[in-house]
Amino acid sequence: MIPLPRPWVIAAAAAFGAALGSFLNVVISRVPSGESVIRPPSRCPGCGRRLAWWENIPVAGYIALRGRCRTCRAPIGVRHLVVELAAAVAAGAAAWALTGADTAREAMING
């Protein structure tokens, strides 16, 4: 097995963390009101329009839409971005810690 470069592992972990954060947002939004976390698909909180696949990409979708629905321009809560970023940072930090650099300086030098 070919070892992956450490930055790739950290980036992959951060991407996985962002995806997990996106799912956590679904849970946070739907469970208190008794809705399913599986159906219906993600939709605008204002007009109810089903989101396109690219609008569901964690962090990037929020930034591309500037925090608003593409159709009705209703605001999408900043909580979505914060939860996704926090999960990405936590997963990336865990990967960084678990991939073996003794110091931050060593990690920057050796990748």
KOLSETOR-798010 format. One record per atom (N, C-alpha, C, CB): residue number from 1; residue in three letters; atom name; x, y, z. Coordinates in pm, whole numbers, plus 50000, padded with zeros to 5 digits. Glycine has a CB too. Layout:
<nodes>
{node NUM, "ALA", "CA", {X, Y, Z}};
...
</nodes>
This chain:
<nodes>
{node 1, "MET", "N", {50084, 49882, 50000}};
{node 1, "MET", "CA", {50000, 50000, 50000}};
{node 1, "MET", "C", {50088, 50124, 50000}};
{node 1, "MET", "CB", {49905, 50000, 50121}};
{node 2, "ILE", "N", {50054, 50219, 49914}};
{node 2, "ILE", "CA", {50131, 50343, 49904}};
{node 2, "ILE", "C", {50077, 50442, 50007}};
{node 2, "ILE", "CB", {50123, 50402, 49761}};
{node 3, "PRO", "N", {50163, 50494, 50094}};
{node 3, "PRO", "CA", {50116, 50591, 50193}};
{node 3, "PRO", "C", {50078, 50723, 50125}};
{node 3, "PRO", "CB", {50223, 50615, 50301}};
{node 4, "LEU", "N", {49971, 50780, 50171}};
{node 4, "LEU", "CA", {49927, 50910, 50119}};
{node 4, "LEU", "C", {50006, 51021, 50187}};
{node 4, "LEU", "CB", {49775, 50929, 50141}};
{node 5, "PRO", "N", {50034, 51129, 50115}};
{node 5, "PRO", "CA", {50099, 51244, 50179}};
{node 5, "PRO", "C", {50010, 51298, 50292}};
{node 5, "PRO", "CB", {50129, 51355, 50075}};
{node 6, "ARG", "N", {50073, 51337, 50397}};
{node 6, "ARG", "CA", {50002, 51384, 50516}};
{node 6, "ARG", "C", {49901, 51496, 50487}};
{node 6, "ARG", "CB", {50102, 51433, 50618}};
{node 7, "PRO", "N", {49935, 51597, 50406}};
{node 7, "PRO", "CA", {49835, 51701, 50377}};
{node 7, "PRO", "C", {49708, 51646, 50311}};
{node 7, "PRO", "CB", {49896, 51808, 50287}};
{node 8, "TRP", "N", {49722, 51544, 50230}};
{node 8, "TRP", "CA", {49605, 51483, 50166}};
{node 8, "TRP", "C", {49516, 51416, 50269}};
{node 8, "TRP", "CB", {49648, 51381, 50060}};
{node 9, "VAL", "N", {49578, 51349, 50364}};
{node 9, "VAL", "CA", {49502, 51282, 50470}};
{node 9, "VAL", "C", {49426, 51385, 50552}};
{node 9, "VAL", "CB", {49596, 51199, 50561}};
{node 10, "ILE", "N", {49493, 51494, 50585}};
{node 10, "ILE", "CA", {49429, 51600, 50665}};
{node 10, "ILE", "C", {49315, 51664, 50586}};
{node 10, "ILE", "CB", {49533, 51707, 50706}};
{node 11, "ALA", "N", {49338, 51692, 50457}};
{node 11, "ALA", "CA", {49233, 51751, 50373}};
{node 11, "ALA", "C", {49114, 51657, 50359}};
{node 11, "ALA", "CB", {49289, 51786, 50234}};
{node 12, "ALA", "N", {49140, 51528, 50342}};
{node 12, "ALA", "CA", {49031, 51431, 50330}};
{node 12, "ALA", "C", {48952, 51423, 50461}};
{node 12, "ALA", "CB", {49086, 51291, 50293}};
{node 13, "ALA", "N", {49023, 51426, 50573}};
{node 13, "ALA", "CA", {48955, 51423, 50703}};
{node 13, "ALA", "C", {48870, 51549, 50722}};
{node 13, "ALA", "CB", {49058, 51411, 50817}};
{node 14, "ALA", "N", {48922, 51663, 50680}};
{node 14, "ALA", "CA", {48846, 51788, 50693}};
{node 14, "ALA", "C", {48721, 51783, 50605}};
{node 14, "ALA", "CB", {48934, 51909, 50655}};
{node 15, "ALA", "N", {48734, 51730, 50484}};
{node 15, "ALA", "CA", {48617, 51718, 50394}};
{node 15, "ALA", "C", {48514, 51624, 50455}};
{node 15, "ALA", "CB", {48661, 51667, 50254}};
{node 16, "PHE", "N", {48560, 51514, 50511}};
{node 16, "PHE", "CA", {48467, 51421, 50578}};
{node 16, "PHE", "C", {48401, 51491, 50697}};
{node 16, "PHE", "CB", {48542, 51294, 50625}};
{node 17, "GLY", "N", {48477, 51569, 50772}};
{node 17, "GLY", "CA", {48421, 51642, 50885}};
{node 17, "GLY", "C", {48315, 51741, 50842}};
{node 17, "GLY", "CB", {48531, 51714, 50960}};
{node 18, "ALA", "N", {48339, 51810, 50730}};
{node 18, "ALA", "CA", {48240, 51906, 50679}};
{node 18, "ALA", "C", {48111, 51833, 50639}};
{node 18, "ALA", "CB", {48297, 51984, 50558}};
{node 19, "ALA", "N", {48126, 51716, 50576}};
{node 19, "ALA", "CA", {48008, 51637, 50538}};
{node 19, "ALA", "C", {47933, 51591, 50663}};
{node 19, "ALA", "CB", {48050, 51515, 50453}};
{node 20, "LEU", "N", {48006, 51550, 50764}};
{node 20, "LEU", "CA", {47943, 51511, 50890}};
{node 20, "LEU", "C", {47871, 51631, 50953}};
{node 20, "LEU", "CB", {48047, 51454, 50988}};
{node 21, "GLY", "N", {47934, 51748, 50947}};
{node 21, "GLY", "CA", {47871, 51870, 50997}};
{node 21, "GLY", "C", {47744, 51903, 50922}};
{node 21, "GLY", "CB", {47968, 51986, 50988}};
{node 22, "SER", "N", {47743, 51878, 50792}};
{node 22, "SER", "CA", {47623, 51901, 50712}};
{node 22, "SER", "C", {47509, 51810, 50759}};
{node 22, "SER", "CB", {47652, 51877, 50562}};
{node 23, "PHE", "N", {47543, 51684, 50786}};
{node 23, "PHE", "CA", {47441, 51592, 50836}};
{node 23, "PHE", "C", {47395, 51635, 50976}};
{node 23, "PHE", "CB", {47495, 51448, 50840}};
{node 24, "LEU", "N", {47487, 51681, 51058}};
{node 24, "LEU", "CA", {47448, 51729, 51192}};
{node 24, "LEU", "C", {47351, 51846, 51182}};
{node 24, "LEU", "CB", {47572, 51772, 51272}};
{node 25, "ASN", "N", {47368, 51931, 51082}};
{node 25, "ASN", "CA", {47273, 52041, 51060}};
{node 25, "ASN", "C", {47134, 51988, 51030}};
{node 25, "ASN", "CB", {47321, 52130, 50947}};
{node 26, "VAL", "N", {47126, 51883, 50951}};
{node 26, "VAL", "CA", {46996, 51821, 50921}};
{node 26, "VAL", "C", {46933, 51771, 51050}};
{node 26, "VAL", "CB", {47011, 51705, 50819}};
{node 27, "VAL", "N", {47012, 51702, 51131}};
{node 27, "VAL", "CA", {46961, 51650, 51258}};
{node 27, "VAL", "C", {46915, 51764, 51349}};
{node 27, "VAL", "CB", {47070, 51565, 51328}};
{node 28, "ILE", "N", {46998, 51867, 51361}};
{node 28, "ILE", "CA", {46966, 51981, 51447}};
{node 28, "ILE", "C", {46836, 52049, 51401}};
{node 28, "ILE", "CB", {47082, 52083, 51447}};
{node 29, "SER", "N", {46816, 52058, 51269}};
{node 29, "SER", "CA", {46699, 52127, 51216}};
{node 29, "SER", "C", {46571, 52043, 51224}};
{node 29, "SER", "CB", {46725, 52166, 51072}};
{node 30, "ARG", "N", {46583, 51913, 51200}};
{node 30, "ARG", "CA", {46463, 51833, 51182}};
{node 30, "ARG", "C", {46417, 51753, 51303}};
{node 30, "ARG", "CB", {46485, 51740, 51071}};
{node 31, "VAL", "N", {46508, 51701, 51381}};
{node 31, "VAL", "CA", {46468, 51614, 51492}};
{node 31, "VAL", "C", {46378, 51685, 51594}};
{node 31, "VAL", "CB", {46591, 51561, 51563}};
{node 32, "PRO", "N", {46408, 51808, 51635}};
{node 32, "PRO", "CA", {46321, 51873, 51733}};
{node 32, "PRO", "C", {46175, 51889, 51686}};
{node 32, "PRO", "CB", {46376, 52009, 51768}};
{node 33, "SER", "N", {46155, 51900, 51555}};
{node 33, "SER", "CA", {46018, 51916, 51504}};
{node 33, "SER", "C", {45956, 51783, 51461}};
{node 33, "SER", "CB", {46017, 52012, 51388}};
{node 34, "GLY", "N", {46026, 51672, 51488}};
{node 34, "GLY", "CA", {45972, 51540, 51458}};
{node 34, "GLY", "C", {45982, 51499, 51312}};
{node 34, "GLY", "CB", {45831, 51535, 51499}};
{node 35, "GLU", "N", {46061, 51571, 51231}};
{node 35, "GLU", "CA", {46077, 51536, 51090}};
{node 35, "GLU", "C", {46182, 51427, 51072}};
{node 35, "GLU", "CB", {46115, 51660, 51007}};
{node 36, "SER", "N", {46175, 51359, 50959}};
{node 36, "SER", "CA", {46273, 51257, 50923}};
{node 36, "SER", "C", {46403, 51324, 50881}};
{node 36, "SER", "CB", {46219, 51166, 50809}};
{node 37, "VAL", "N", {46515, 51260, 50911}};
{node 37, "VAL", "CA", {46643, 51313, 50866}};
{node 37, "VAL", "C", {46678, 51262, 50726}};
{node 37, "VAL", "CB", {46754, 51276, 50965}};
{node 38, "ILE", "N", {46595, 51173, 50672}};
{node 38, "ILE", "CA", {46620, 51115, 50540}};
{node 38, "ILE", "C", {46534, 51179, 50432}};
{node 38, "ILE", "CB", {46596, 50966, 50543}};
{node 39, "ARG", "N", {46408, 51195, 50458}};
{node 39, "ARG", "CA", {46315, 51253, 50359}};
{node 39, "ARG", "C", {46237, 51364, 50425}};
{node 39, "ARG", "CB", {46219, 51145, 50301}};
{node 40, "PRO", "N", {46201, 51469, 50360}};
{node 40, "PRO", "CA", {46230, 51503, 50221}};
{node 40, "PRO", "C", {46374, 51551, 50206}};
{node 40, "PRO", "CB", {46134, 51610, 50172}};
{node 41, "PRO", "N", {46421, 51563, 50079}};
{node 41, "PRO", "CA", {46557, 51615, 50056}};
{node 41, "PRO", "C", {46570, 51759, 50107}};
{node 41, "PRO", "CB", {46592, 51610, 49905}};
{node 42, "SER", "N", {46691, 51806, 50115}};
{node 42, "SER", "CA", {46716, 51942, 50163}};
{node 42, "SER", "C", {46639, 52044, 50080}};
{node 42, "SER", "CB", {46867, 51974, 50160}};
{node 43, "ARG", "N", {46589, 52146, 50151}};
{node 43, "ARG", "CA", {46507, 52247, 50084}};
{node 43, "ARG", "C", {46529, 52383, 50148}};
{node 43, "ARG", "CB", {46358, 52208, 50090}};
{node 44, "CYS", "N", {46486, 52485, 50076}};
{node 44, "CYS", "CA", {46497, 52622, 50126}};
{node 44, "CYS", "C", {46404, 52638, 50246}};
{node 44, "CYS", "CB", {46463, 52726, 50014}};
{node 45, "PRO", "N", {46451, 52702, 50354}};
{node 45, "PRO", "CA", {46364, 52725, 50469}};
{node 45, "PRO", "C", {46254, 52827, 50440}};
{node 45, "PRO", "CB", {46447, 52772, 50587}};
{node 46, "GLY", "N", {46273, 52909, 50337}};
{node 46, "GLY", "CA", {46174, 53012, 50304}};
{node 46, "GLY", "C", {46067, 52964, 50208}};
{node 46, "GLY", "CB", {46242, 53131, 50245}};
{node 47, "CYS", "N", {46109, 52923, 50088}};
{node 47, "CYS", "CA", {46012, 52887, 49983}};
{node 47, "CYS", "C", {45991, 52737, 49967}};
{node 47, "CYS", "CB", {46057, 52943, 49852}};
{node 48, "GLY", "N", {46073, 52656, 50031}};
{node 48, "GLY", "CA", {46056, 52511, 50024}};
{node 48, "GLY", "C", {46113, 52445, 49899}};
{node 48, "GLY", "CB", {45913, 52478, 50033}};
{node 49, "ARG", "N", {46180, 52522, 49812}};
{node 49, "ARG", "CA", {46237, 52465, 49690}};
{node 49, "ARG", "C", {46346, 52364, 49724}};
{node 49, "ARG", "CB", {46294, 52575, 49600}};
{node 50, "ARG", "N", {46345, 52251, 49654}};
{node 50, "ARG", "CA", {46448, 52149, 49674}};
{node 50, "ARG", "C", {46582, 52203, 49626}};
{node 50, "ARG", "CB", {46411, 52017, 49598}};
{node 51, "LEU", "N", {46686, 52183, 49707}};
{node 51, "LEU", "CA", {46818, 52235, 49672}};
{node 51, "LEU", "C", {46885, 52149, 49566}};
{node 51, "LEU", "CB", {46906, 52243, 49796}};
{node 52, "ALA", "N", {46957, 52214, 49476}};
{node 52, "ALA", "CA", {47036, 52143, 49375}};
{node 52, "ALA", "C", {47155, 52075, 49443}};
{node 52, "ALA", "CB", {47084, 52241, 49262}};
{node 53, "TRP", "N", {47213, 51977, 49375}};
{node 53, "TRP", "CA", {47324, 51902, 49435}};
{node 53, "TRP", "C", {47438, 51993, 49477}};
{node 53, "TRP", "CB", {47375, 51797, 49337}};
{node 54, "TRP", "N", {47471, 52092, 49395}};
{node 54, "TRP", "CA", {47585, 52177, 49426}};
{node 54, "TRP", "C", {47557, 52271, 49543}};
{node 54, "TRP", "CB", {47624, 52257, 49304}};
{node 55, "GLU", "N", {47431, 52298, 49570}};
{node 55, "GLU", "CA", {47396, 52383, 49684}};
{node 55, "GLU", "C", {47413, 52309, 49817}};
{node 55, "GLU", "CB", {47251, 52432, 49670}};
{node 56, "ASN", "N", {47425, 52177, 49811}};
{node 56, "ASN", "CA", {47442, 52095, 49930}};
{node 56, "ASN", "C", {47587, 52063, 49961}};
{node 56, "ASN", "CB", {47365, 51968, 49915}};
{node 57, "ILE", "N", {47681, 52113, 49883}};
{node 57, "ILE", "CA", {47822, 52087, 49913}};
{node 57, "ILE", "C", {47857, 52167, 50039}};
{node 57, "ILE", "CB", {47915, 52127, 49791}};
{node 58, "PRO", "N", {47902, 52097, 50143}};
{node 58, "PRO", "CA", {47930, 52166, 50269}};
{node 58, "PRO", "C", {48026, 52284, 50251}};
{node 58, "PRO", "CB", {47988, 52069, 50371}};
{node 59, "VAL", "N", {48001, 52391, 50318}};
{node 59, "VAL", "CA", {48077, 52516, 50321}};
{node 59, "VAL", "C", {48073, 52586, 50183}};
{node 59, "VAL", "CB", {48223, 52489, 50363}};
{node 60, "ALA", "N", {48114, 52519, 50077}};
{node 60, "ALA", "CA", {48120, 52580, 49944}};
{node 60, "ALA", "C", {47981, 52624, 49896}};
{node 60, "ALA", "CB", {48182, 52483, 49844}};
{node 61, "GLY", "N", {47879, 52542, 49919}};
{node 61, "GLY", "CA", {47744, 52577, 49878}};
{node 61, "GLY", "C", {47694, 52702, 49949}};
{node 61, "GLY", "CB", {47650, 52462, 49903}};
{node 62, "TYR", "N", {47721, 52709, 50078}};
{node 62, "TYR", "CA", {47678, 52826, 50156}};
{node 62, "TYR", "C", {47748, 52952, 50104}};
{node 62, "TYR", "CB", {47710, 52806, 50307}};
{node 63, "ILE", "N", {47877, 52941, 50079}};
{node 63, "ILE", "CA", {47953, 53057, 50032}};
{node 63, "ILE", "C", {47906, 53098, 49892}};
{node 63, "ILE", "CB", {48105, 53025, 50031}};
{node 64, "ALA", "N", {47887, 52999, 49804}};
{node 64, "ALA", "CA", {47842, 53029, 49667}};
{node 64, "ALA", "C", {47707, 53100, 49666}};
{node 64, "ALA", "CB", {47833, 52899, 49584}};
{node 65, "LEU", "N", {47618, 53061, 49758}};
{node 65, "LEU", "CA", {47486, 53123, 49767}};
{node 65, "LEU", "C", {47486, 53250, 49850}};
{node 65, "LEU", "CB", {47387, 53024, 49824}};
{node 66, "ARG", "N", {47599, 53280, 49912}};
{node 66, "ARG", "CA", {47612, 53396, 50001}};
{node 66, "ARG", "C", {47510, 53392, 50114}};
{node 66, "ARG", "CB", {47597, 53526, 49923}};
{node 67, "GLY", "N", {47481, 53269, 50160}};
{node 67, "GLY", "CA", {47391, 53253, 50274}};
{node 67, "GLY", "C", {47245, 53282, 50246}};
{node 67, "GLY", "CB", {47435, 53340, 50383}};
{node 68, "ARG", "N", {47206, 53276, 50117}};
{node 68, "ARG", "CA", {47066, 53305, 50081}};
{node 68, "ARG", "C", {47017, 53203, 49979}};
{node 68, "ARG", "CB", {47052, 53448, 50025}};
{node 69, "CYS", "N", {46887, 53181, 49978}};
{node 69, "CYS", "CA", {46824, 53093, 49879}};
{node 69, "CYS", "C", {46845, 53151, 49740}};
{node 69, "CYS", "CB", {46673, 53073, 49909}};
{node 70, "ARG", "N", {46874, 53066, 49644}};
{node 70, "ARG", "CA", {46895, 53110, 49507}};
{node 70, "ARG", "C", {46766, 53162, 49445}};
{node 70, "ARG", "CB", {46951, 52997, 49422}};
{node 71, "THR", "N", {46651, 53110, 49489}};
{node 71, "THR", "CA", {46523, 53147, 49430}};
{node 71, "THR", "C", {46457, 53265, 49501}};
{node 71, "THR", "CB", {46430, 53029, 49432}};
{node 72, "CYS", "N", {46431, 53252, 49629}};
{node 72, "CYS", "CA", {46355, 53355, 49701}};
{node 72, "CYS", "C", {46443, 53451, 49781}};
{node 72, "CYS", "CB", {46256, 53289, 49795}};
{node 73, "ARG", "N", {46574, 53423, 49787}};
{node 73, "ARG", "CA", {46671, 53506, 49860}};
{node 73, "ARG", "C", {46651, 53508, 50011}};
{node 73, "ARG", "CB", {46665, 53647, 49808}};
{node 74, "ALA", "N", {46572, 53413, 50062}};
{node 74, "ALA", "CA", {46555, 53402, 50208}};
{node 74, "ALA", "C", {46689, 53366, 50270}};
{node 74, "ALA", "CB", {46445, 53295, 50245}};
{node 75, "PRO", "N", {46720, 53422, 50387}};
{node 75, "PRO", "CA", {46848, 53390, 50450}};
{node 75, "PRO", "C", {46854, 53245, 50497}};
{node 75, "PRO", "CB", {46873, 53484, 50566}};
{node 76, "ILE", "N", {46972, 53188, 50482}};
{node 76, "ILE", "CA", {47002, 53055, 50536}};
{node 76, "ILE", "C", {47088, 53081, 50658}};
{node 76, "ILE", "CB", {47074, 52958, 50430}};
{node 77, "GLY", "N", {47048, 53031, 50773}};
{node 77, "GLY", "CA", {47116, 53062, 50898}};
{node 77, "GLY", "C", {47265, 53036, 50894}};
{node 77, "GLY", "CB", {47055, 52984, 51008}};
{node 78, "VAL", "N", {47342, 53125, 50954}};
{node 78, "VAL", "CA", {47487, 53111, 50959}};
{node 78, "VAL", "C", {47528, 52988, 51041}};
{node 78, "VAL", "CB", {47551, 53238, 51018}};
{node 79, "ARG", "N", {47437, 52938, 51123}};
{node 79, "ARG", "CA", {47464, 52816, 51200}};
{node 79, "ARG", "C", {47509, 52703, 51109}};
{node 79, "ARG", "CB", {47340, 52774, 51280}};
{node 80, "HIS", "N", {47450, 52694, 50989}};
{node 80, "HIS", "CA", {47487, 52587, 50896}};
{node 80, "HIS", "C", {47636, 52594, 50863}};
{node 80, "HIS", "CB", {47403, 52597, 50768}};
{node 81, "LEU", "N", {47683, 52713, 50832}};
{node 81, "LEU", "CA", {47824, 52732, 50799}};
{node 81, "LEU", "C", {47912, 52704, 50920}};
{node 81, "LEU", "CB", {47848, 52874, 50748}};
{node 82, "VAL", "N", {47873, 52753, 51036}};
{node 82, "VAL", "CA", {47955, 52738, 51156}};
{node 82, "VAL", "C", {47968, 52591, 51195}};
{node 82, "VAL", "CB", {47894, 52817, 51272}};
{node 83, "VAL", "N", {47858, 52515, 51191}};
{node 83, "VAL", "CA", {47863, 52373, 51227}};
{node 83, "VAL", "C", {47951, 52296, 51128}};
{node 83, "VAL", "CB", {47721, 52313, 51230}};
{node 84, "GLU", "N", {47936, 52324, 50999}};
{node 84, "GLU", "CA", {48018, 52255, 50898}};
{node 84, "GLU", "C", {48166, 52289, 50914}};
{node 84, "GLU", "CB", {47970, 52293, 50756}};
{node 85, "LEU", "N", {48198, 52416, 50935}};
{node 85, "LEU", "CA", {48338, 52455, 50955}};
{node 85, "LEU", "C", {48396, 52396, 51083}};
{node 85, "LEU", "CB", {48349, 52607, 50958}};
{node 86, "ALA", "N", {48318, 52397, 51191}};
{node 86, "ALA", "CA", {48368, 52342, 51317}};
{node 86, "ALA", "C", {48397, 52193, 51304}};
{node 86, "ALA", "CB", {48265, 52367, 51430}};
{node 87, "ALA", "N", {48309, 52120, 51238}};
{node 87, "ALA", "CA", {48331, 51977, 51218}};
{node 87, "ALA", "C", {48451, 51952, 51128}};
{node 87, "ALA", "CB", {48205, 51911, 51159}};
{node 88, "ALA", "N", {48469, 52035, 51024}};
{node 88, "ALA", "CA", {48584, 52021, 50935}};
{node 88, "ALA", "C", {48714, 52047, 51010}};
{node 88, "ALA", "CB", {48571, 52117, 50816}};
{node 89, "VAL", "N", {48717, 52152, 51090}};
{node 89, "VAL", "CA", {48837, 52185, 51167}};
{node 89, "VAL", "C", {48867, 52076, 51269}};
{node 89, "VAL", "CB", {48820, 52321, 51237}};
{node 90, "ALA", "N", {48765, 52026, 51336}};
{node 90, "ALA", "CA", {48786, 51920, 51435}};
{node 90, "ALA", "C", {48842, 51793, 51370}};
{node 90, "ALA", "CB", {48654, 51888, 51509}};
{node 91, "ALA", "N", {48785, 51753, 51257}};
{node 91, "ALA", "CA", {48833, 51633, 51189}};
{node 91, "ALA", "C", {48973, 51653, 51133}};
{node 91, "ALA", "CB", {48736, 51593, 51077}};
{node 92, "GLY", "N", {48999, 51770, 51075}};
{node 92, "GLY", "CA", {49133, 51800, 51024}};
{node 92, "GLY", "C", {49236, 51803, 51135}};
{node 92, "GLY", "CB", {49133, 51932, 50950}};
{node 93, "ALA", "N", {49200, 51861, 51248}};
{node 93, "ALA", "CA", {49292, 51866, 51363}};
{node 93, "ALA", "C", {49318, 51727, 51417}};
{node 93, "ALA", "CB", {49235, 51955, 51473}};
{node 94, "ALA", "N", {49215, 51644, 51421}};
{node 94, "ALA", "CA", {49235, 51506, 51467}};
{node 94, "ALA", "C", {49328, 51431, 51373}};
{node 94, "ALA", "CB", {49099, 51433, 51478}};
{node 95, "ALA", "N", {49309, 51448, 51243}};
{node 95, "ALA", "CA", {49397, 51382, 51146}};
{node 95, "ALA", "C", {49540, 51432, 51160}};
{node 95, "ALA", "CB", {49346, 51405, 51002}};
{node 96, "TRP", "N", {49554, 51562, 51180}};
{node 96, "TRP", "CA", {49687, 51619, 51198}};
{node 96, "TRP", "C", {49754, 51558, 51322}};
{node 96, "TRP", "CB", {49680, 51772, 51211}};
{node 97, "ALA", "N", {49680, 51548, 51430}};
{node 97, "ALA", "CA", {49735, 51495, 51554}};
{node 97, "ALA", "C", {49767, 51346, 51543}};
{node 97, "ALA", "CB", {49638, 51518, 51668}};
{node 98, "LEU", "N", {49688, 51274, 51466}};
{node 98, "LEU", "CA", {49705, 51128, 51457}};
{node 98, "LEU", "C", {49800, 51082, 51348}};
{node 98, "LEU", "CB", {49572, 51064, 51435}};
{node 99, "THR", "N", {49848, 51173, 51266}};
{node 99, "THR", "CA", {49935, 51132, 51156}};
{node 99, "THR", "C", {50082, 51148, 51186}};
{node 99, "THR", "CB", {49901, 51208, 51034}};
{node 100, "GLY", "N", {50117, 51178, 51309}};
{node 100, "GLY", "CA", {50252, 51158, 51353}};
{node 100, "GLY", "C", {50353, 51269, 51355}};
{node 100, "GLY", "CB", {50302, 51062, 51277}};
{node 101, "ALA", "N", {50321, 51392, 51330}};
{node 101, "ALA", "CA", {50422, 51497, 51344}};
{node 101, "ALA", "C", {50440, 51528, 51492}};
{node 101, "ALA", "CB", {50382, 51625, 51264}};
{node 102, "ASP", "N", {50563, 51540, 51533}};
{node 102, "ASP", "CA", {50591, 51571, 51673}};
{node 102, "ASP", "C", {50566, 51718, 51704}};
{node 102, "ASP", "CB", {50734, 51533, 51708}};
{node 103, "THR", "N", {50589, 51803, 51609}};
{node 103, "THR", "CA", {50569, 51947, 51631}};
{node 103, "THR", "C", {50504, 52009, 51508}};
{node 103, "THR", "CB", {50705, 52018, 51663}};
{node 104, "ALA", "N", {50448, 52126, 51526}};
{node 104, "ALA", "CA", {50390, 52197, 51412}};
{node 104, "ALA", "C", {50498, 52232, 51311}};
{node 104, "ALA", "CB", {50317, 52326, 51460}};
{node 105, "ARG", "N", {50616, 52266, 51359}};
{node 105, "ARG", "CA", {50727, 52301, 51268}};
{node 105, "ARG", "C", {50763, 52181, 51182}};
{node 105, "ARG", "CB", {50851, 52350, 51347}};
{node 106, "GLU", "N", {50774, 52065, 51243}};
{node 106, "GLU", "CA", {50804, 51943, 51168}};
{node 106, "GLU", "C", {50697, 51913, 51065}};
{node 106, "GLU", "CB", {50820, 51824, 51262}};
{node 107, "ALA", "N", {50571, 51937, 51103}};
{node 107, "ALA", "CA", {50460, 51912, 51011}};
{node 107, "ALA", "C", {50468, 52005, 50890}};
{node 107, "ALA", "CB", {50325, 51930, 51083}};
{node 108, "MET", "N", {50505, 52131, 50911}};
{node 108, "MET", "CA", {50516, 52225, 50799}};
{node 108, "MET", "C", {50634, 52192, 50709}};
{node 108, "MET", "CB", {50529, 52368, 50851}};
{node 109, "ILE", "N", {50743, 52148, 50768}};
{node 109, "ILE", "CA", {50863, 52117, 50690}};
{node 109, "ILE", "C", {50845, 51987, 50612}};
{node 109, "ILE", "CB", {50986, 52106, 50782}};
{node 110, "ASN", "N", {50793, 51885, 50678}};
{node 110, "ASN", "CA", {50784, 51752, 50616}};
{node 110, "ASN", "C", {50652, 51724, 50547}};
{node 110, "ASN", "CB", {50807, 51648, 50718}};
{node 111, "GLY", "N", {50553, 51811, 50571}};
{node 111, "GLY", "CA", {50422, 51790, 50509}};
{node 111, "GLY", "C", {50350, 51680, 50575}};
{node 111, "GLY", "CB", {50435, 51761, 50363}};
</nodes>
